[in-house]
Amino acid sequence: MAKPGKCEHTFKVIKSDTTLILWNCNMCHSGPHWWIYECAKCKLKACKTCMAKA
């Protein structure tokens, strides 16, 4: 998923309670993560490092 060009990101933390749902960062492709930051507007998923850059 490419980073949207004109979104003013509003990130929230989403967490997984199981091993069935894990996420990879859409920006640096690190992962799998048990929790990740997701933009409420465009659904971009970012790790903590990439969230600070976005």
N, C-alpha and C positions, 0 to 999 in steps of 0.2 A: 504494500500500500504506500503510495507516494504521499509526502507531506503536503497538505493543502496550502495554497499560496496566500489566501486572505482570511484565514481563521484567527481570531483572537482567542487562543486556547484558554479554556477553563478546565483544569485537570481535577479529577477526583480519583481516589484510590479504589480499585476493585480487587477483591481477594477471592481465592479459591479455597473451599473447605475440603476438597477431594484432590486426588492425584489425576483425576480424569480431565480436569480443565486447567491448563497451564498456558501462559502467554509468552510470546516472543516480542521483543521491542520492534516496532515498525520502522525505527530510524537506524539503529545500529545492529539489529537482528540478534541481540544477545538473548539468552534464555535457555531453557524455560524458566519462567518466574511464577512463584506462588501468588504474588500480588504485583500489580502494575498500575501506572497512572493512565487514565483514559480521559480524553477530552470529551466533555459533555456535549459539545456542539458538533464536532466532525468525527468522533469515535477513534481518533488517533491514539494508539497505545504506545507509551514510552516508558523506558526504565527511568530510574531516579536521575541518572547523569544526563540523559537526553531531555528529560522534562525541564531541567534547569536551563538547557540551551534553547529550547523552543520558544 
